Amino acid sequence: MQVHQDIVHLPSFKNAVLTIGTFDGVHLGHRQILLQLKAEAERIKGETVIITFHPHPRKVISSAQPPISLINTIEEKIELLEALKIDHLVVVPFDQRFSQMSAQEYIEEFLLEKFQPHTIIIGYDHHFGKGRSGNYLLLEEYSKKSGFRLIEISSHTIAENAVSSTRIRQSLTEGDIDAANNLLGYDYFFEGKVIEGNRLGRTLGYPTANLEISDKEKLIPAYGIYVVEAELERRVLSKKAEIRRLKGMMSIGIRPTLSDGKFMIEINLFDFNEDIYGRTLRVYVKKYLRPEMKFDGLEALKEQLAKDKKDTLAYFHTRIDANRGAN
């Protein structure tokens, strides 16, 4: 997949079949649209083109709205779309200037001039241009006089997609990992740099990697204890390299037993004792175990951690048995 972040110098696309959206999550609803995009491109021997925006338009258009937490960083979105074998991803730098384009300018100077589309696949309720004045009907007028094909994504599909992204965010903020992962079609993940902690976990017999999340817009799941798998520095490995998955459990929260009120993301990796300070860890969230709780002292906390580990290992054993049964 070719990624284009300079919209001034775009290549000439071959029979471009394009769609437009934020595609946050690249979830199962999005994938239905992308299957349609790929099928149409294959039918006309064209190229698939996705137009997306960074930063999220909501950050630029209205400062009055609450800040949005994103399912994917732009890097994660690129990775997920590349895995789906899209030909071109155009990341539009969404700023005030771009947001002030009229609907007619958006079509004429952006879509038509820069992409010369053969086909545009878009939702009937898609809006664009200053004040969101452009819509499907305006694109339909241009399609008749400019000669590109316009395919409508049904209102039913649009409604499902809108609900999916919202439901995923809501599920994650409520700790409903099963629902979120089912809607995504993959395990929710995030990355962070391993930083120094107070080493209390090591004292208790459960050493933890403390994570610092660099992208402040990335959505972090609800406070609680989770079953996870983790990978070290995935992006620095070659595509042919075997990526080792480490099993473990994770705590997200303020560690109420310690009463320091400090927010922490702590990962206890099983059968692993390497020094990884300063390295990047990718965490795949598999299952929610329990809410965080305040215990009567460190000994009670240690007993609970032993139970959490037992429950985590039981989860992985169950999954292994289920996979064997499926084979």
Legacy VTK file of the C-alpha trace (Angstrom):
# vtk DataFile Version 3.0
C-alpha trace
ASCII
DATASET POLYDATA
POINTS 327 float
0.000 0.000 0.000
1.248 3.445 -0.902
0.654 6.107 1.742
0.397 9.701 0.527
0.515 12.560 3.019
1.333 15.337 0.563
-1.879 16.113 -1.313
-0.106 18.631 -3.546
2.004 15.942 -5.227
-0.234 12.942 -5.706
0.419 10.317 -8.403
-1.870 9.611 -11.313
-4.250 6.918 -10.147
-5.379 4.208 -12.539
-9.191 4.067 -12.690
-9.404 5.226 -9.084
-12.170 3.635 -7.043
-12.261 5.726 -3.918
-14.064 6.122 -0.649
-13.760 8.744 2.061
-13.923 8.555 5.858
-12.104 8.613 9.165
-12.152 4.779 9.415
-11.360 4.891 13.118
-11.011 1.299 14.268
-10.991 -0.214 10.766
-13.689 -2.429 12.255
-15.929 -5.084 10.722
-18.397 -2.500 9.426
-15.615 -0.639 7.634
-14.344 -3.891 6.193
-17.654 -4.530 4.460
-17.265 -1.190 2.675
-13.663 -1.974 1.781
-14.650 -5.360 0.356
-17.059 -3.494 -1.940
-14.288 -1.039 -2.830
-11.890 -3.852 -3.751
-14.497 -5.785 -5.715
-15.352 -2.728 -7.800
-11.681 -1.941 -8.454
-11.038 -5.524 -9.513
-14.048 -5.428 -11.849
-12.712 -2.411 -13.777
-9.009 -3.221 -13.307
-8.571 -0.075 -11.244
-6.863 0.949 -8.008
-8.427 1.243 -4.573
-8.000 4.657 -2.957
-8.995 5.582 0.584
-9.112 9.240 1.602
-8.861 9.816 5.335
-8.042 12.803 7.534
-5.489 13.653 10.202
-5.999 15.092 12.721
-9.597 14.023 13.256
-11.868 16.719 11.704
-13.749 17.130 14.967
-10.610 18.518 16.576
-10.400 21.283 13.978
-14.005 22.158 13.189
-15.426 22.547 16.689
-13.439 23.261 19.822
-16.732 23.264 21.767
-17.100 19.494 21.420
-15.492 17.276 24.049
-12.091 15.860 23.026
-12.396 12.624 21.135
-10.492 9.496 22.104
-9.493 7.451 19.074
-9.575 3.694 18.613
-6.533 3.893 16.310
-3.565 6.193 16.010
-2.776 7.174 12.432
0.112 4.675 12.427
-2.191 1.857 13.558
-4.777 2.801 10.938
-2.126 2.626 8.219
-0.998 -0.790 9.462
-4.540 -2.203 9.519
-5.426 -0.878 6.058
-2.182 -2.167 4.600
-3.043 -5.643 5.883
-6.295 -5.409 3.876
-4.267 -4.849 0.689
-5.584 -1.401 -0.192
-3.582 0.174 -3.035
-3.455 3.804 -1.895
-4.155 5.628 1.354
-4.269 9.417 1.128
-3.941 11.067 4.544
-5.278 14.607 4.195
-3.738 17.116 6.635
-7.018 18.435 7.985
-6.580 22.069 9.012
-8.639 25.260 9.089
-7.807 26.054 5.472
-9.006 22.675 4.241
-12.119 22.880 6.414
-13.055 26.205 4.786
-13.290 24.813 1.242
-16.764 25.176 -0.191
-18.544 21.995 -1.246
-18.023 22.898 -4.902
-14.302 23.552 -4.355
-14.008 20.254 -2.493
-15.420 18.360 -5.470
-13.751 20.313 -8.266
-10.339 21.168 -6.812
-9.867 18.182 -4.537
-11.771 15.098 -5.669
-11.849 15.645 -9.423
-8.574 17.480 -9.978
-6.403 15.339 -7.718
-7.975 11.891 -8.146
-9.797 11.823 -11.507
-12.035 9.133 -9.994
-13.600 6.411 -12.041
-15.893 5.520 -9.117
-16.717 7.089 -5.773
-18.319 4.890 -3.128
-19.961 7.049 -0.502
-22.844 7.112 1.960
-26.090 8.863 1.123
-25.687 11.046 4.234
-22.014 11.941 3.669
-21.406 15.679 4.127
-18.397 17.739 3.113
-17.216 21.284 2.503
-17.566 24.381 4.658
-20.509 24.093 7.004
-21.013 20.492 5.776
-23.052 21.968 2.933
-22.099 19.319 0.378
-23.985 16.036 0.236
-24.703 12.965 -1.855
-27.132 14.842 -4.111
-24.463 17.403 -5.051
-22.003 14.600 -5.853
-24.732 12.994 -7.963
-25.051 16.195 -10.008
-21.306 16.272 -10.622
-21.216 12.566 -11.481
-23.649 13.169 -14.344
-21.660 16.025 -15.872
-18.143 14.843 -14.998
-18.608 11.190 -15.858
-17.542 9.390 -12.691
-19.639 6.566 -11.293
-21.261 7.128 -7.920
-22.167 4.160 -5.709
-24.277 4.696 -2.611
-23.567 2.895 0.639
-26.996 2.036 2.018
-28.473 3.879 4.978
-28.604 0.555 6.825
-24.855 0.022 6.366
-24.080 3.614 7.355
-26.167 3.270 10.520
-24.377 0.047 11.438
-20.964 1.656 10.916
-21.807 4.717 12.990
-23.113 2.543 15.785
-20.072 0.247 15.612
-17.467 2.972 16.168
-19.527 4.486 18.952
-20.214 1.114 20.522
-16.545 0.148 20.376
-15.498 3.313 22.201
-18.275 2.863 24.740
-17.436 -0.812 25.244
-13.774 -0.021 25.847
-14.528 2.751 28.322
-16.828 0.331 30.183
-14.321 -2.522 30.166
-16.458 -4.688 27.881
-13.520 -6.080 25.931
-15.490 -9.021 24.526
-17.953 -6.668 22.814
-15.223 -4.321 21.554
-13.091 -7.114 20.099
-16.103 -8.752 18.459
-16.986 -5.480 16.716
-13.392 -4.758 15.728
-12.702 -8.225 14.380
-9.344 -8.218 16.183
-7.993 -7.747 19.713
-7.852 -4.108 20.778
-4.262 -2.959 21.144
-2.130 0.002 22.144
1.560 0.770 22.516
3.659 2.480 25.156
7.223 3.002 26.274
8.354 1.025 29.321
9.310 3.453 32.095
10.657 3.204 35.624
8.142 2.512 38.388
8.442 2.120 42.151
9.262 -1.602 41.759
6.506 -2.605 44.206
5.394 -5.396 41.884
8.852 -6.932 42.039
8.683 -6.845 45.843
5.363 -8.708 45.713
6.719 -11.268 43.273
4.906 -9.811 40.271
7.323 -7.448 38.463
5.570 -5.107 36.070
6.407 -3.118 32.964
4.976 0.361 33.492
3.777 1.928 30.262
3.777 5.548 29.168
1.375 6.170 26.265
2.758 8.825 23.949
-0.397 9.482 21.906
-2.776 11.268 24.277
-5.736 10.744 21.921
-5.455 6.958 22.070
-8.376 5.420 23.936
-7.315 3.483 27.036
-9.800 0.889 28.368
-11.599 1.253 31.688
-9.813 0.861 35.014
-9.443 -2.784 35.922
-7.433 -5.975 35.558
-7.097 -7.610 32.123
-5.703 -10.666 30.380
-3.203 -9.500 27.752
-0.592 -10.556 25.256
2.336 -8.281 24.443
4.977 -7.813 21.760
8.263 -5.966 22.005
9.007 -3.277 19.401
6.928 -4.784 16.632
7.711 -2.067 14.110
11.491 -2.442 14.211
11.283 -6.090 13.195
11.384 -7.145 9.556
8.133 -8.479 8.140
9.698 -11.931 7.910
10.833 -11.981 11.531
8.873 -14.113 13.970
7.106 -11.918 16.499
7.069 -13.377 19.986
3.820 -13.012 21.907
4.220 -12.760 25.667
1.329 -13.728 27.941
0.480 -11.699 31.000
-1.985 -9.622 32.978
-2.470 -5.872 33.086
-3.670 -3.331 35.627
-5.112 0.008 34.525
-5.992 2.488 37.261
-4.841 4.417 40.289
-3.731 1.535 42.543
-6.192 2.268 45.390
-4.383 0.009 47.871
-1.402 2.376 47.761
-3.586 5.497 48.090
-1.215 7.590 45.963
-3.848 8.326 43.298
-1.320 7.982 40.473
-2.664 6.639 37.184
-0.654 3.652 35.981
-0.726 1.036 33.245
1.212 -1.977 34.555
1.878 -5.244 32.704
3.032 -8.393 34.469
4.568 -10.645 31.793
4.750 -14.353 32.592
8.017 -16.295 32.225
9.910 -13.153 31.253
12.664 -11.333 33.115
14.526 -9.183 30.553
15.378 -5.533 31.162
13.101 -3.645 28.763
13.213 -0.086 30.140
12.951 2.419 27.322
11.610 -0.107 24.835
8.202 -0.091 23.171
5.607 -2.653 24.166
2.472 -3.393 22.188
-0.358 -4.732 24.334
-3.269 -6.792 22.992
-6.220 -6.725 25.383
-7.837 -10.165 25.489
-10.266 -10.198 28.403
-11.485 -8.137 31.356
-10.927 -9.999 34.625
-12.202 -7.700 37.376
-12.420 -4.070 38.547
-9.532 -2.632 40.511
-10.066 -2.880 44.253
-8.625 -1.570 47.492
-7.162 -4.298 49.703
-6.337 -4.351 53.408
-2.582 -4.289 52.988
-0.010 -5.675 50.583
-0.423 -9.293 51.675
-4.086 -9.272 50.652
-3.095 -7.637 47.348
-0.487 -10.362 46.787
-3.103 -13.072 47.362
-5.396 -11.458 44.808
-2.577 -11.187 42.262
-2.009 -14.930 42.623
-5.693 -15.514 41.872
-5.553 -13.114 38.910
-2.608 -15.021 37.469
-4.416 -18.311 37.938
-7.488 -16.920 36.151
-5.307 -15.534 33.354
-3.548 -18.852 32.789
-6.914 -20.627 32.829
-8.106 -18.275 30.069
-5.121 -19.129 27.872
-5.461 -22.872 28.558
-9.138 -22.702 27.603
-8.269 -20.959 24.342
-5.605 -23.561 23.532
-8.068 -26.390 24.192
-10.712 -24.660 22.039
-8.249 -24.285 19.151
-7.271 -27.928 19.387
-10.924 -28.907 19.315
-11.507 -26.781 16.220
-8.683 -28.589 14.448
LINES 1 328
327 0 1 2 3 4 5 6 7 8 9 10 11 12 13 14 15 16 17 18 19 20 21 22 23 24 25 26 27 28 29 30 31 32 33 34 35 36 37 38 39 40 41 42 43 44 45 46 47 48 49 50 51 52 53 54 55 56 57 58 59 60 61 62 63 64 65 66 67 68 69 70 71 72 73 74 75 76 77 78 79 80 81 82 83 84 85 86 87 88 89 90 91 92 93 94 95 96 97 98 99 100 101 102 103 104 105 106 107 108 109 110 111 112 113 114 115 116 117 118 119 120 121 122 123 124 125 126 127 128 129 130 131 132 133 134 135 136 137 138 139 140 141 142 143 144 145 146 147 148 149 150 151 152 153 154 155 156 157 158 159 160 161 162 163 164 165 166 167 168 169 170 171 172 173 174 175 176 177 178 179 180 181 182 183 184 185 186 187 188 189 190 191 192 193 194 195 196 197 198 199 200 201 202 203 204 205 206 207 208 209 210 211 212 213 214 215 216 217 218 219 220 221 222 223 224 225 226 227 228 229 230 231 232 233 234 235 236 237 238 239 240 241 242 243 244 245 246 247 248 249 250 251 252 253 254 255 256 257 258 259 260 261 262 263 264 265 266 267 268 269 270 271 272 273 274 275 276 277 278 279 280 281 282 283 284 285 286 287 288 289 290 291 292 293 294 295 296 297 298 299 300 301 302 303 304 305 306 307 308 309 310 311 312 313 314 315 316 317 318 319 320 321 322 323 324 325 326
